[in-house]
Every structure is written in C-alpha cells, then in structure tokens.
Amino acid sequence: MPVERTSLQADCAVRVEPGNAGELLVYVAYQPERVRKIRTIADARWDPRSTCWRVPDRPETLHRLRDLFRDDGVHVDRRLQAASSPRQPRRSPVAVTDFVPEISHAPAAGTALANSASDGVDDAIRSLEALEEALRVRHYSIRTMRAYRGWVHRFLAGRPVIDPMDAAASRVEAFLSGLALDRKVSASTQTQALCALLFFFRVVLGIDIGHLDAVRARRTRPLPVVLTVAEVRSLLSHLEGTPSLCANLMYGSGLRLSECLNLRIQDIDFGGRQILVRQGKGAKDRVTMLPEVLVISLSRHLEIVRSVHAADLSAGHGRVVLPDALARKYPGAPTDWRWQFAFPQQRRWRNEETGEEGRHHVHETVIERAVKQAVTAAGLSKRASCHTLRHSFATHLLMAGYDIRTVQELLGHKDVSTTMIYTHVLNRGGMAVRSPADVLG
C-alpha cells in the first residue's frame, strides 16, 4: 500500500519504496525547491493518485536521490537496501555506456564542468545541471527542457564523463543509429534526440562534433484523426464542468490543451469575441475566435472563479505564478484578478518557505482523462484525444469553405504547408469524391 505523505519520518523529507517493475516510488514532503530537484531526474513523473513521484529504477537513481536530498534526509525501504549498495551500472541496449573520457578540449566560457571528477555519477549530475541551466537561460519551454534532459541522460547512461572530440561524433552516430535500428523510433523522435545531443555538445560542453552519418529513421506523415460534426456533438455531450468548457474551447477556437489551460482572465475578450493565446507553440502569440455559443457558459464559469478568488484574498491567499520576472516588476500582479488562470485547480498550492498560497491551472491529465472517458461513453471507434478536437476544428472550417490562410492564422502554424495536411483529410471518402460504386445503382 502506498504511504501517505504525512507518514514521512520527522528526520527524513524523502522516502523511497519499490514500485512496479522498473520503477521506484518517491514520497517527498512538499517544497518548491525539492520539486525542482526531483525534476532533474530523467523520466521522473508525478502520480496524483498515489501522491508520489515515479522514477526509473536504475542503479544510479538512489545515489542521485541521496545526493540531491543530503540535507533533508532520505529513508530507503529495506527491500531496496541491497539494491542501493555500490555495483556496476547496467548497460543500456542502445546508448553507448562506455562513454568514459577525459576532457581534452576546454568547454566554452561559463559552461565548464569538473575535469577531475572521481565519480561518474557526480559527473552526470553536473552535466545535467549544466544542461538545465543552459536551457533555462535561453528560455526553452519546460517540455523541451524535460525532453532534452531525458535524451542526454540516456546518452550518458553508465559512466558519463566527456569523450575526446574525435570520438564524440562516432558515439552520437551509434546512439542515433541504435534508436532507428534497434528501438525503431519515429523520425521525429530521432530528430529530437539529435537536437538534444547537439545542444549538449555545442552549448554545454563547447565541442563541435561536426558532420554525423547516422542511420535515419524513415519519415512518415500520418493523417490526423478527425471527427465528424455528429461525433464531436456526441463527445461533448458526455462532458460537464471544466472539462466540458475546455473541450468546447479546443474545438470552437482551435486551441491546444496547454494553450487552453494557460489562459488568463485578461486573455478572454468577450466584447471582441476573441481569445489571445500568449506564448503558444514556438513562443508565438496569436488571436483566435471566441465561439458565441460559449459566451454565457464561460461568463458564468468566470463568475464562480472570481468568487473563489475573492474568498482566497480575504483569507490572505490568492497568489498566482507569473511568467519570468513579472512578479518582481509588478508586485501586485500575483493577486490581481486579471492575471488569474481561467481554469484554476480546486486545491491551493503552498510555498513552504514563504507561506504563500494560490491556485495553478487544472492539470492536463484531468482534462485528458475526462475526454478519454467521453470518447468511450460516446461509443466512438476513432482513437480521439484532446488534440483531435483541434484537428476537427481546422478540417470543419475548410469544409465550410474558409480560406486556408485564415485557418493557418487561427491555428498558429508557421507555414501553410503544415495546414495543408487537413486538405488530405478532405479528399477522403464521401467528403469530396464520390465513389464509382455509388453510381452502379
């Protein structure tokens, strides 16, 4: 049975227990700094049901946890005591695990790593920390940071120090070829791994690995899943509350799930019947439509949100996280109604250091789970998700005769060729072409 967070020992802020095959369960007494630390572990994910973090059961994980929370205290379940003893790291099936170098080329200024590290695990920690700092300085998104950190962690699995420059290219080629040949990943996955490793070598280590001649995965471009109008109507009828509003906005305004949940009060313009999407994919702003049919229901929802925010303020809370340094520039903005999320979570977060409390937006998994259940309840045979509603938005606009450039602007696509994929969906079946079988009579 999972241990509740309240059962953590008084002298230990972190408790580690065995989980499912290949996983460890990490119960952490909440503090923002502790959450930041545990996120540095590759592939760590929060499990809201068990109120714990799930991390990969790798030889270096326990060493990493002990090093991260040395001052807080780590209690390891006795069943893991044997596993926590020093042992040789396991070899990854595709990553080059004998990546054991000495630094023969000076890294770029400000990105130097320890040259005389005696412990390979410590070198990995420093490498990943330097990678995260470089990504943060360049304002990469959280998703990109998590993906890059994961790929570099896999590449450095084993004893990770820095290889001489003349061998770096061959190591990267072997890793990328292994992804394509052994794991048979998609072309986009392999490209993401390549971008992560190039950033790591060139920016963090200051090493130009030159031309790569790796086996590339075959690039395919599957058609998006699109629902008919009747199927969308059936799906939406099985949703209620916040998931219903979010799903209607994704279909009615063409929003991505992350864009919908990150909406602030000031981003919704009821008078102009439009929505301002800030910092969407590719850090781009855009304006899209606000469906007339949602004006009343969304207004009522925001009235409830405002009353909750007013109650939080009267209790001395009501703060919200602001992007970048806006909280320092505008000290009153975190409690300002205009900056609050349009779809706040039910429970407040708490900053253990300052005692401040506020509400973040609803977690993505809440909406994803609700949409998945609605798809099942509606009896749809298509593998639909939240993003399917955005695909349906674009396709139905093109079916209605709207110009493709208009649809491109509403979706926020950089190139019209990305929007063109929906025209292929229109050419299928009875949507555009009549089958010769239908004229046989």
Secondary structure, DSSP 4 states (H G I P E B T S, - for coil): -PPPGGGS-TT-SEEEEE-STTEEEEEE---HHHHHHHTTSTT-EEETTTTEEEEE--HHHHHHHHHHTTTT-EEEPGGGTTTTS--PPPPPSSS---------SPPPTT----SS-S-HHHHHHHHHHHHHHHHHHTT--HHHHHHHHHHHHHHT-SS-----HHHHHHHHHHHHHHHHHTS---HHHHHHHHHHHHHIIIIIS--------PPPPPP--PPPP---HHHHHHHHHT--HHHHHHHHHHHHH---HHHHHT-BGGGEETTTTEEEE-S-TTS--EEEE--GGGHHHHHHHHHHHHHHHHHHHHTT--B---STTHHHHSTTGGG-GGGSBSSB-SS-EE-TTT--EE--BPPHHHHHHHHHHHHHHTT--S---HHHHHHHHHHHHHHTT--HHHHHHHHT-SSHHHHTHHHHHHTSGGGT---GGGG--
